[in-house]
Amino acid sequence: MRETQILVIGGSLIGLTSSLLLSSLGVEHILVDRRPHTSDHPRARLYDRRTLELLRRFGVHHDVEATGIGDLWTRQNRWIESLAGKDVASVPTESFQMAPAEYSPSIPVMGAQDMIEETLWKAAREQAPADVRFYTSAEDLTQDAGGCSATLIDRETGDGEPIRAQYVIAADGVHSATRDQIGCSLDENSFNFYLQDILFHADLSRWVGNRMGGLMFIFTSYGMGVYQPMDGATRWRVQLPGWDPNRGDLTMQEAHDYIVEAVGVDESELDLEVVSIRPWNFIAGLSEHFSNGRVFLAGDAAHAFIPTGGMGSNTGFSGAHNLCWKLAYVLQGHSPTSLLDTYEQEHRPIAERRVRLSIENANLAGAIGQAYRTGGDMAQAEINCHQYGSYEGMIMGYEYQSELCQVDHDPPPYVENEHRDFIPVVRSGRRAPHAWLDPHRKLSTLDWFGTDYVVMLCQDEHEGWQSAVNGYRHRGFPIRIEQMRHAANTPYAESEAVVVRPDGVIATHTTKSDSRAPEELLAQFLPLS
């Protein structure tokens, strides 16, 4: 029987990212996916700034950025009668825009899932601890007190291989078979809303002109569809809303006719090729639990989203980031198994908030169409919809709460809108702020994080920290010190020391007036066996 530390089920965005995280942490694992290869029909399009900070860790961020459509397209969403017709509304989308910000070394990317999955797949296959197998399914999954058992089926030959893993990460999608096997039902809101998702090639530049938008909502006889530029040139995706599933699959001719109507020109003026069509039923909700025993749910298997605002895959990335280092620390004997309980404790509130917002966004986008059709207050509908693409506070300012993080009783810095506005701050449970470490702006403080706990010393006085850290290092716990330079120009200016987890989240921090000893703080907030 083949033995491994972790079995990852599902090789889409979150499964592949989990594999890269586990490899970086030195964890042996096998990843399987039922499909012959990665996605050929893109769905997820937006990869937010926090996700790109994570992908920076694996050196794939430049390849991912290269798939993006560019900042001219990502400055707003638009509502138009047709591509050849008049404008109806536009809403700024600051969180979509592929542009730098002072508080991050990374930019968000509006790209294409198929291209990004391919990039992650190639990177994951190159890592020595990983065994990445596509066209392979995991069958007959069971678990006991000592581990998990399954049979890996080669779907080309039909051959089976028994496997034993200490833990399982199930990233097998919204219809997760693994979730059903471990008895975790999806507490879902079914919207009974079906659409047909169409990928096609056409040069639409003469009708788009300078009216670019990351999402272009168009009014047709089918309802309000959405045009989405996939490469900023000739590759497009469009969604046909309100499809009756009893009609069966959309035909290529029906897709062609719908595209022509949405462009708003005579068919003879349009040269297009329909590449693929996929049905889609909107589901939103969370799994009853994110784990059962030794099996952990990640990505859409744990939480399902309406695709409004790009929250689904990005929440999956943040969940994998939270989970994988904890599994590694338990497997390597650094931490007790109780550390794994904090995955759901920390991640569920974040996912719950984002699921609610994805539903709100769908309603707000629809309200613009409703106001247009009924002669309602368009200006107010546009203002209400601003949150659809402007949510830096949610992306960058979320705060974990568990025994792994100190409770900061002082309130965070005031912002006018907690959803939209973000101020970097040294605060327990939050992402450690970015600061450049070199004049060429190549090395970020975020590049320090990933495998070890890091004690950032932000002042010259750091008596006791080196001794305390050395004590834990001698015991084998992965922790080290990094000296922060030029702290006066960063959010770290008021801190003496900041203890940061492997996922870049602040566990605890001190100031000049803090009387707590380094040994005391580390003993309280390190997850020690």
FINU-655668 format. One record per residue (C-alpha): x, y, z; residue in three letters. Coordinates in Angstrom, 3 decimals. Layout:
# FINU-655668
        u        v        w code
        X        Y        Z  ALA
...
This chain:
# FINU-655668
        u        v        w code
    0.000    0.000    0.000  MET
    1.338    3.405   -0.985  ARG
    1.696    5.731    1.991  GLU
    1.811    9.515    1.940  THR
    1.269   12.319    4.395  GLN
   -1.623   14.072    2.634  ILE
   -3.975   13.176   -0.195  LEU
   -5.317   16.218   -2.062  VAL
   -8.521   15.476   -3.981  ILE
   -9.161   17.995   -6.750  GLY
   -6.662   19.715   -9.014  GLY
   -8.298   22.998   -9.873  SER
   -7.141   26.359   -8.510  LEU
   -7.381   25.551   -4.802  ILE
   -6.138   21.972   -5.007  GLY
   -3.081   23.004   -7.006  LEU
   -2.375   25.903   -4.655  THR
   -2.670   23.535   -1.687  SER
   -0.106   21.312   -3.391  SER
    2.290   24.246   -3.838  LEU
    1.824   25.250   -0.193  LEU
    2.433   21.710    1.055  LEU
    5.542   21.356   -1.126  SER
    6.973   24.622    0.188  SER
    6.461   23.268    3.710  LEU
    8.188   19.970    2.895  GLY
    5.041   17.826    3.125  VAL
    4.871   14.715    0.944  GLU
    1.510   14.433   -0.776  HIS
   -0.414   13.066   -3.732  ILE
   -2.857   15.211   -5.700  LEU
   -5.484   13.559   -7.881  VAL
   -8.037   15.000  -10.273  ASP
  -10.656   13.141  -12.287  ARG
  -10.157   15.295  -15.383  ARG
   -7.606   14.489  -18.107  PRO
   -6.157   17.977  -17.742  HIS
   -6.804   21.373  -16.210  THR
   -9.813   23.529  -17.122  SER
  -10.419   24.306  -20.786  ASP
  -13.404   26.592  -20.129  HIS
  -12.583   29.452  -17.726  PRO
  -14.977   30.512  -14.993  ARG
  -13.061   32.232  -12.188  ALA
  -11.613   35.489  -13.538  ARG
  -10.570   37.767  -10.687  LEU
   -7.547   37.081   -8.494  TYR
   -7.378   39.719   -5.810  ASP
   -4.360   41.443   -4.329  ARG
   -4.119   39.075   -1.351  ARG
   -4.201   36.048   -3.659  THR
   -1.392   37.488   -5.776  LEU
    0.635   38.041   -2.607  GLU
    0.274   34.310   -1.956  LEU
    1.197   33.338   -5.530  LEU
    4.244   35.616   -5.261  ARG
    5.579   33.102   -2.759  ARG
    5.802   30.417   -5.461  PHE
    7.355   32.656   -8.103  GLY
    4.378   32.271  -10.464  VAL
    2.926   35.756   -9.957  HIS
    4.501   37.242  -13.087  HIS
    3.066   34.435  -15.229  ASP
   -0.344   35.022  -13.667  VAL
   -0.095   38.788  -14.196  GLU
    0.700   38.143  -17.874  ALA
   -2.747   36.541  -18.336  THR
   -4.507   39.728  -17.204  GLY
   -6.538   41.985  -19.467  ILE
   -4.886   45.205  -18.236  GLY
   -5.851   48.211  -16.190  ASP
   -7.820   50.010  -18.922  LEU
  -10.388   47.220  -18.851  TRP
  -10.570   46.874  -15.074  THR
  -11.456   50.411  -13.989  ARG
  -15.215   49.941  -14.069  GLN
  -18.167   47.682  -14.754  ASN
  -20.580   48.905  -17.420  ARG
  -24.268   48.482  -18.207  TRP
  -25.121   49.044  -21.878  ILE
  -28.051   48.374  -24.185  GLU
  -25.777   46.415  -26.522  SER
  -22.146   46.631  -27.562  LEU
  -23.268   48.828  -30.454  ALA
  -25.887   50.620  -28.354  GLY
  -25.872   53.383  -25.770  LYS
  -24.418   53.416  -22.267  ASP
  -26.782   52.934  -19.338  VAL
  -24.568   53.003  -16.225  ALA
  -21.026   52.504  -14.972  SER
  -19.597   51.696  -11.534  VAL
  -15.916   52.100  -10.546  PRO
  -14.090   48.903   -9.549  THR
  -10.976   49.882   -7.615  GLU
  -10.418   46.325   -6.332  SER
  -10.423   44.932   -9.882  PHE
   -7.944   47.418  -11.292  GLN
   -4.603   45.941  -12.283  MET
   -2.643   48.770  -10.705  ALA
   -0.145   48.953   -7.813  PRO
   -0.948   50.213   -4.321  ALA
    1.442   51.370   -1.619  GLU
    0.183   48.789    0.852  TYR
    1.022   45.713   -1.263  SER
    3.798   44.409   -3.514  PRO
    1.168   42.779   -5.743  SER
   -1.573   43.795   -8.136  ILE
   -4.952   42.094   -8.645  PRO
   -5.337   40.214  -11.911  VAL
   -8.439   39.843  -14.032  MET
   -7.413   36.885  -16.139  GLY
   -8.657   33.473  -17.217  ALA
   -8.917   30.385  -15.033  GLN
   -7.747   27.971  -17.714  ASP
   -4.462   29.835  -18.233  MET
   -3.829   30.291  -14.510  ILE
   -4.637   26.666  -13.699  GLU
   -2.121   25.618  -16.341  GLU
    0.519   27.815  -14.688  THR
   -0.184   26.358  -11.242  LEU
   -0.258   22.800  -12.609  TRP
    3.168   23.159  -14.206  LYS
    4.605   24.633  -11.013  ALA
    3.047   21.972   -8.766  ALA
    4.419   19.090  -10.877  ARG
    7.962   20.385  -10.489  GLU
    8.024   20.128   -6.694  GLN
    9.781   17.063   -5.294  ALA
    7.363   16.245   -2.428  PRO
    4.374   16.299   -4.795  ALA
    2.938   13.494   -6.893  ASP
    0.400   15.190   -9.208  VAL
   -1.903   12.819  -11.081  ARG
   -4.676   13.911  -13.410  PHE
   -7.240   11.545  -14.928  TYR
   -7.163    9.787  -11.559  THR
   -9.985    9.460   -9.040  SER
   -9.958    8.662   -5.333  ALA
  -12.539    5.986   -4.574  GLU
  -13.760    4.241   -1.411  ASP
  -12.428    6.881    0.965  LEU
  -12.524    5.801    4.615  THR
  -10.833    6.996    7.768  GLN
   -9.954    5.688   11.199  ASP
   -8.023    6.931   14.211  ALA
   -4.682    6.477   12.453  GLY
   -5.325    7.864    8.983  GLY
   -7.321    7.706    5.750  CYS
   -7.524    4.967    3.142  SER
   -8.601    5.165   -0.495  ALA
   -8.078    3.525   -3.854  THR
   -6.633    5.672   -6.635  LEU
   -8.130    4.682   -9.980  ILE
   -6.262    5.440  -13.197  ASP
   -9.211    6.439  -15.369  ARG
   -7.381    5.585  -18.580  GLU
   -6.366    2.013  -17.670  THR
   -8.828    1.275  -14.882  GLY
   -5.990    0.143  -12.624  ASP
   -6.357    0.762   -8.908  GLY
   -3.732    1.538   -6.277  GLU
   -4.503    1.395   -2.545  PRO
   -3.257    4.423   -0.635  ILE
   -2.908    5.405    2.982  ARG
   -2.673    9.098    3.966  ALA
   -2.570   10.747    7.350  GLN
   -4.887   13.556    6.207  TYR
   -7.047   14.483    3.210  VAL
   -7.688   17.900    1.695  ILE
  -10.837   17.774   -0.402  ALA
  -10.859   20.556   -2.992  ALA
  -13.227   18.762   -5.360  ASP
  -15.669   21.570   -6.020  GLY
  -19.159   22.695   -5.168  VAL
  -20.617   19.238   -5.864  HIS
  -17.922   17.595   -3.733  SER
  -18.315   13.834   -3.466  ALA
  -15.883   13.898   -0.537  THR
  -18.098   16.314    1.383  ARG
  -20.979   13.875    0.987  ASP
  -18.814   10.918    2.035  GLN
  -17.864   12.549    5.344  ILE
  -21.452   13.561    6.085  GLY
  -21.141   17.334    5.698  CYS
  -24.093   18.783    3.844  SER
  -23.940   22.115    2.025  LEU
  -26.238   24.615    3.722  ASP
  -27.063   26.271    0.434  GLU
  -29.234   28.982   -0.959  ASN
  -30.406   27.617   -4.294  SER
  -31.398   30.479   -6.550  PHE
  -33.028   28.375   -9.235  ASN
  -31.087   30.529  -11.653  PHE
  -29.562   28.753  -14.594  TYR
  -27.403   30.251  -17.282  LEU
  -25.356   29.141  -20.236  GLN
  -21.710   30.173  -20.180  ASP
  -20.293   30.714  -23.668  ILE
  -16.636   31.087  -24.680  LEU
  -16.062   32.569  -28.127  PHE
  -13.584   34.391  -30.349  HIS
  -14.424   37.629  -32.155  ALA
  -12.925   41.048  -32.758  ASP
  -15.393   43.391  -31.069  LEU
  -13.103   46.403  -30.822  SER
  -15.037   48.546  -33.297  ARG
  -18.143   48.386  -31.092  TRP
  -16.459   48.456  -27.696  VAL
  -14.253   51.435  -28.574  GLY
  -13.136   53.140  -25.383  ASN
  -16.099   51.836  -23.367  ARG
  -14.042   49.121  -21.721  MET
  -15.192   47.294  -18.635  GLY
  -14.208   44.214  -16.672  GLY
  -17.866   43.204  -16.764  LEU
  -20.261   44.531  -19.402  MET
  -23.914   43.918  -18.539  PHE
  -26.052   43.898  -21.664  ILE
  -29.847   43.950  -22.023  PHE
  -31.221   41.335  -24.424  THR
  -34.487   39.522  -25.026  SER
  -33.062   36.692  -22.870  TYR
  -32.435   39.007  -19.914  GLY
  -29.393   40.879  -18.648  MET
  -26.336   38.996  -19.891  GLY
  -22.689   39.662  -19.048  VAL
  -19.866   40.128  -21.549  TYR
  -16.391   39.473  -20.149  GLN
  -13.142   40.160  -22.010  PRO
  -10.793   37.224  -21.458  MET
   -7.636   38.596  -23.061  ASP
   -8.498   42.224  -23.796  GLY
   -8.540   41.424  -27.510  ALA
  -10.513   38.682  -29.280  THR
  -11.237   36.068  -26.609  ARG
  -14.596   36.637  -24.904  TRP
  -16.949   34.970  -22.512  ARG
  -20.645   35.762  -22.292  VAL
  -23.380   34.431  -20.054  GLN
  -26.892   33.807  -21.263  LEU
  -29.172   34.274  -18.213  PRO
  -32.466   32.717  -17.224  GLY
  -31.971   29.483  -19.160  TRP
  -34.694   26.879  -18.678  ASP
  -32.848   23.618  -17.873  PRO
  -35.778   21.654  -19.284  ASN
  -34.775   22.914  -22.734  ARG
  -31.613   20.848  -22.602  GLY
  -28.204   22.110  -23.661  ASP
  -27.789   25.315  -25.606  LEU
  -26.884   24.652  -29.236  THR
  -24.011   26.325  -31.057  MET
  -26.512   28.124  -33.328  GLN
  -28.487   29.459  -30.371  GLU
  -25.263   30.698  -28.797  ALA
  -24.290   32.369  -32.062  HIS
  -27.665   34.112  -32.335  ASP
  -27.509   35.341  -28.743  TYR
  -24.050   36.836  -29.231  ILE
  -25.181   38.623  -32.388  VAL
  -28.179   40.110  -30.573  GLU
  -26.047   41.254  -27.629  ALA
  -23.531   42.945  -29.928  VAL
  -26.463   44.691  -31.596  GLY
  -25.408   44.505  -35.248  VAL
  -26.376   42.610  -38.361  ASP
  -25.010   39.083  -38.418  GLU
  -23.085   39.829  -41.612  SER
  -20.918   42.359  -39.750  GLU
  -19.715   39.882  -37.157  LEU
  -17.134   37.133  -37.627  ASP
  -17.260   34.909  -34.548  LEU
  -16.384   31.387  -33.452  GLU
  -18.152   29.732  -30.525  VAL
  -15.523   27.625  -28.747  VAL
  -17.398   25.983  -25.876  SER
  -20.630   26.150  -23.860  ILE
  -21.136   25.165  -20.228  ARG
  -24.359   25.198  -18.156  PRO
  -24.230   26.828  -14.733  TRP
  -26.632   26.842  -11.782  ASN
  -25.954   29.453   -9.111  PHE
  -25.501   28.059   -5.598  ILE
  -24.311   29.903   -2.518  ALA
  -23.701   28.581    0.974  GLY
  -21.320   26.899    3.380  LEU
  -20.694   23.319    4.345  SER
  -22.161   22.312    7.692  GLU
  -18.565   21.729    8.846  HIS
  -15.227   22.329    7.135  PHE
  -13.821   19.028    8.356  SER
  -14.679   15.656    9.796  ASN
  -11.921   13.735   11.487  GLY
   -8.889   13.729    9.223  ARG
  -10.652   15.060    6.127  VAL
  -10.670   18.825    5.493  PHE
  -12.762   20.692    2.923  LEU
  -11.257   23.557    0.943  ALA
  -12.412   25.939   -1.767  GLY
  -15.872   25.398   -3.257  ASP
  -16.206   22.116   -1.364  ALA
  -16.326   24.190    1.843  ALA
  -18.124   27.293    0.581  HIS
  -20.022   28.103   -2.619  ALA
  -20.496   31.569   -4.072  PHE
  -22.508   33.421   -6.645  ILE
  -19.786   34.672   -9.033  PRO
  -20.377   38.369   -8.317  THR
  -17.275   40.234   -7.235  GLY
  -14.781   37.399   -7.638  GLY
  -15.071   36.240   -4.024  MET
  -15.294   32.472   -4.496  GLY
  -11.846   31.440   -5.651  SER
  -10.127   34.135   -3.584  ASN
  -11.813   32.877   -0.416  THR
  -10.600   29.422   -1.388  GLY
   -7.029   30.679   -1.720  PHE
   -7.145   32.302    1.728  SER
   -8.605   29.124    3.240  GLY
   -5.850   26.936    1.786  ALA
   -3.291   29.447    3.058  HIS
   -4.803   29.106    6.535  ASN
   -4.998   25.301    6.501  LEU
   -1.818   23.965    4.918  CYS
    0.789   25.308    7.343  TRP
   -1.257   23.936   10.238  LYS
   -1.330   20.455    8.705  LEU
    2.418   20.673    8.124  ALA
    3.143   21.715   11.714  TYR
    1.057   18.838   13.092  VAL
    2.614   16.280   10.745  LEU
    6.120   17.464   11.575  GLN
    5.493   17.239   15.312  GLY
    5.779   20.952   16.033  HIS
    2.167   21.406   17.117  SER
   -0.700   19.414   18.668  PRO
   -3.575   18.156   16.535  THR
   -5.824   20.735   18.222  SER
   -4.144   23.329   15.984  LEU
   -6.281   21.985   13.132  LEU
   -9.464   23.074   14.905  ASP
   -8.477   26.698   14.305  THR
   -8.869   26.289   10.517  TYR
  -12.650   26.417   10.686  GLU
  -12.664   28.693   13.724  GLN
  -10.715   31.360   11.825  GLU
  -11.835   30.819    8.263  HIS
  -15.598   30.267    8.584  ARG
  -16.473   33.843    9.663  PRO
  -14.520   35.201    6.684  ILE
  -16.278   32.840    4.282  ALA
  -19.713   33.584    5.778  GLU
  -19.271   37.308    5.279  ARG
  -18.136   36.884    1.700  ARG
  -20.962   34.523    0.776  VAL
  -23.436   37.134    2.029  ARG
  -21.713   39.842    0.031  LEU
  -21.749   37.787   -3.165  SER
  -25.526   37.495   -2.820  ILE
  -25.844   41.222   -2.092  GLU
  -23.730   42.033   -5.147  ASN
  -25.983   39.974   -7.406  ALA
  -29.010   41.865   -6.135  ASN
  -27.294   45.256   -6.502  LEU
  -26.202   44.551  -10.079  ALA
  -29.726   43.434  -10.882  GLY
  -31.137   46.595   -9.291  ALA
  -29.375   48.724  -11.917  ILE
  -31.123   46.740  -14.637  GLY
  -34.425   47.030  -12.799  GLN
  -34.044   50.806  -12.417  ALA
  -33.269   51.115  -16.133  TYR
  -36.293   49.082  -17.196  ARG
  -38.737   50.829  -14.858  THR
  -37.409   54.386  -14.981  GLY
  -36.160   54.207  -11.400  GLY
  -33.367   56.125   -9.668  ASP
  -30.325   55.106  -11.730  MET
  -27.909   57.363   -9.844  ALA
  -28.768   55.774   -6.504  GLN
  -28.611   52.271   -7.985  ALA
  -25.083   52.999   -9.223  GLU
  -23.998   54.310   -5.815  ILE
  -25.437   51.244   -4.078  ASN
  -23.526   48.954   -6.444  CYS
  -20.148   50.536   -5.716  HIS
  -19.306   47.699   -3.298  GLN
  -19.404   45.196   -6.203  TYR
  -15.838   46.010   -7.208  GLY
  -14.471   48.185   -4.396  SER
  -13.754   46.148   -1.284  TYR
  -10.120   46.524   -0.247  GLU
  -11.171   46.593    3.405  GLY
  -12.681   43.137    3.088  MET
   -9.743   41.696    1.136  ILE
   -6.912   43.142    3.170  MET
   -8.425   44.020    6.543  GLY
  -10.108   40.823    7.727  TYR
   -9.133   39.687   11.204  GLU
   -8.766   36.120   12.470  TYR
   -9.913   35.347   15.987  GLN
   -8.622   32.269   17.792  SER
   -6.242   31.275   20.552  GLU
   -3.417   31.640   18.012  LEU
   -3.810   35.438   18.035  CYS
   -3.642   37.999   20.793  GLN
   -6.827   39.966   21.411  VAL
   -6.204   43.649   20.692  ASP
   -8.681   45.597   22.789  HIS
   -8.011   48.937   21.127  ASP
  -10.212   49.515   18.067  PRO
   -8.617   49.417   14.615  PRO
   -7.998   52.695   12.764  PRO
  -11.195   54.481   11.780  TYR
  -12.287   54.137    8.167  VAL
  -15.377   55.620    6.580  GLU
  -16.404   52.312    5.012  ASN
  -15.033   49.053    6.472  GLU
  -15.938   47.137    3.333  HIS
  -14.224   49.518    0.910  ARG
  -11.439   51.301    2.799  ASP
   -8.183   49.822    4.061  PHE
   -5.455   51.187    6.314  ILE
   -2.503   48.862    6.978  PRO
   -1.931   48.402   10.686  VAL
    0.042   46.188   13.060  VAL
   -2.830   44.336   14.684  ARG
   -3.147   40.754   15.932  SER
   -5.148   38.468   13.645  GLY
   -4.524   40.642   10.603  ARG
   -2.152   40.342    7.688  ARG
    1.270   41.687    8.589  ALA
    1.683   44.923    6.618  PRO
    3.857   45.086    3.549  HIS
    6.946   47.285    3.551  ALA
    9.731   47.395    0.979  TRP
   13.100   46.212    2.271  LEU
   15.299   47.532   -0.518  ASP
   15.468   50.759   -2.521  PRO
   14.690   48.911   -5.761  HIS
   11.345   47.693   -4.387  ARG
   12.013   44.047   -5.102  LYS
   12.003   42.519   -1.608  LEU
    8.948   42.873    0.636  SER
    8.478   42.029    4.287  THR
    5.857   39.579    2.995  LEU
    8.678   37.580    1.408  ASP
    9.867   36.655    4.916  TRP
    6.764   34.575    5.610  PHE
    5.812   31.091    4.496  GLY
    7.425   28.302    6.501  THR
    8.528   29.665    9.900  ASP
    7.126   31.824   12.618  TYR
    8.977   35.121   12.238  VAL
    9.764   37.616   14.983  VAL
   10.142   41.010   13.333  MET
   12.269   43.288   15.498  LEU
   11.251   46.806   14.626  CYS
   13.377   48.762   17.115  GLN
   17.049   48.594   18.011  ASP
   16.270   47.501   21.563  GLU
   15.356   43.821   21.536  HIS
   16.763   42.418   24.746  GLU
   15.577   38.908   25.432  GLY
   14.106   38.107   22.013  TRP
   17.181   36.404   20.570  GLN
   17.562   34.222   23.639  SER
   13.883   33.252   23.643  ALA
   13.846   32.456   19.928  VAL
   17.059   30.436   20.171  ASN
   15.491   28.355   22.922  GLY
   12.618   27.302   20.683  TYR
   14.875   26.765   17.681  ARG
   17.023   24.390   19.741  HIS
   13.846   22.436   20.508  ARG
   13.198   22.158   16.766  GLY
   10.364   24.672   16.465  PHE
   10.528   26.641   13.169  PRO
   10.987   30.230   14.300  ILE
   13.512   32.909   13.419  ARG
   14.223   36.621   13.824  ILE
   14.224   39.232   11.068  GLU
   15.411   42.770   11.751  GLN
   13.103   45.459   10.433  MET
   14.985   48.474    9.077  ARG
   13.685   52.010    8.647  HIS
   10.575   51.266   10.691  ALA
    9.790   54.984   10.975  ALA
    8.397   54.928    7.431  ASN
    6.159   51.887    7.905  THR
    3.121   50.739    9.929  PRO
    5.646   49.019   12.208  TYR
    6.890   52.345   13.600  ALA
    5.243   51.980   17.018  GLU
    6.077   48.299   17.502  SER
    9.054   46.803   19.227  GLU
    8.475   43.228   18.070  ALA
    5.862   41.553   15.874  VAL
    5.385   37.779   15.903  VAL
    4.047   36.582   12.537  VAL
    2.634   33.159   11.623  ARG
    3.713   31.240    8.507  PRO
    0.600   32.499    6.679  ASP
    1.659   36.116    7.242  GLY
   -0.886   36.761   10.009  VAL
    0.189   38.580   13.162  ILE
    0.007   36.394   16.264  ALA
    1.068   39.033   18.782  THR
    3.041   42.261   18.966  HIS
    4.596   44.566   21.541  THR
    5.317   48.247   21.964  THR
    7.970   50.132   23.924  LYS
    5.729   50.274   26.981  SER
    4.963   46.539   26.938  ASP
    6.224   44.782   30.053  SER
    5.619   41.218   28.877  ARG
    8.737   39.095   28.473  ALA
    9.507   37.540   25.058  PRO
    9.475   34.053   26.551  GLU
    6.028   34.686   28.025  GLU
    4.580   35.850   24.699  LEU
    6.061   33.010   22.679  LEU
    4.878   30.417   25.177  ALA
    1.351   31.815   24.929  GLN
    0.998   32.255   21.169  PHE
    3.201   29.598   19.565  LEU
    1.265   26.377   18.798  PRO
    3.630   24.114   20.729  LEU
    3.311   20.361   21.167  SER
